[in-house]
Amino acid sequence: MSSEEMNEEMNEEEKRQRVERSLGQVADKMTQLDSENKALKTNVRRLLDQVGGKGRCKACNADIWWVKLKSGRMAPYTAEGLNHFADCPNADRFRR
């Protein structure tokens, strides 16, 4: 094996090791973000339990919390803290 071939083989091994390290770092970050996301969802649910009344969507049967807005109107929110009209597959049934 020539020295050029050996250098090329070493470069390929270095590249492979770098990729493996990078993938490990990405996996670690994803695990951290997943944990943070779960904690955030828990906090959102606690907040919704305090300010809203729990119910179910009549159109898709999803868990929702009815929250009174500043305007006095009631709005449905999901456990993710989103207005349910944004993610309900049947939201058009409730549009005025």
Order of alpha helices (4+ residues) and beta strands (2+ residues): alpha-beta-beta-beta
